[in-house]
């Protein structure tokens, strides 16, 4: 008796297959690294994805102005 093959695509319901892939996210600007709070590390491309194998953080400073425009 040979190896048993399992078709993973049959495990997905028809509803799951009908949903299109999520659109690519747009950059939102620099964000602090959530995996290393209290450090000067930021993600210049947007939110932290360190927990999911995303791009590594860089050294930088995030300036918050409380909604006020900088001069």
KELONU-249751 format. One line per 8 residues: number of its first residue (from 1); their letters; for each residue x, y, z of C-alpha. Coordinates in Angstrom, 1 decimal, m for minus. Example, Ala and Ser with C-alpha at 12.3 -4.5 7.8 and 13.67 -1.06 7.14 Angstrom:
1> AS> 12.3,m4.5,7.8  13.7,m1.1,7.1
***
This chain:
1> XXXXXXXX> 0.0,0.0,0.0  1.5,3.4,m1.0  1.4,6.7,0.8  m2.0,8.3,1.3  m2.4,11.7,m0.4  m4.6,14.3,1.2  m6.1,17.0,m1.0  m6.0,20.1,1.1
9> XXXXXXXX> m8.2,22.1,m1.3  m11.1,19.8,m0.6  m11.0,20.8,3.1  m12.0,24.4,2.3  m15.6,25.1,2.0  m17.1,26.7,m1.1  m17.6,29.9,0.9  m13.9,30.1,1.7
17> XXXXXXXX> m12.9,29.6,m1.9  m15.3,32.3,m3.1  m13.7,35.2,m1.2  m11.0,37.0,m3.2  m7.6,37.6,m1.7  m7.2,40.6,0.6  m6.0,43.8,m1.2  m2.5,44.9,m0.5
25> XXXXXXXX> m2.2,47.2,2.5  m1.1,50.8,1.9  1.8,52.2,3.9  0.5,54.2,6.8  3.7,55.9,7.9  6.1,55.1,10.7  4.9,53.1,13.6  6.6,51.9,16.8
33> XXXXXXXX> 7.7,48.3,17.1  5.0,46.5,19.1  7.3,43.5,19.7  9.9,45.8,21.5  7.9,48.4,23.4  10.0,51.1,25.0  12.7,50.8,22.4  13.6,53.4,19.8
41> XXXXXXXX> 12.7,50.9,17.0  10.1,51.8,14.4  8.7,50.4,11.2  8.9,53.1,8.6  6.5,51.2,6.2  3.6,51.0,8.7  2.4,48.7,11.5  4.7,46.2,13.2
49> XXXXXXXX> 4.5,42.6,11.9  7.4,41.2,13.9  5.2,38.5,15.4  4.3,37.3,11.9  7.7,37.3,10.2  7.4,40.8,8.8  10.2,43.2,8.0  12.6,44.0,10.8
57> XXXXXXXX> 12.4,47.4,12.6  14.8,50.2,12.2  16.2,52.8,14.7  14.2,56.0,14.6  11.9,58.3,16.4  8.1,58.5,16.1  6.9,62.1,16.7  3.3,62.5,17.8
65> XXXXXXX> 1.8,66.0,17.6  m1.6,65.3,19.1  m3.3,66.0,15.8  m1.6,69.4,15.4  0.3,70.2,12.3  4.1,70.7,12.6  5.3,74.2,11.6
***
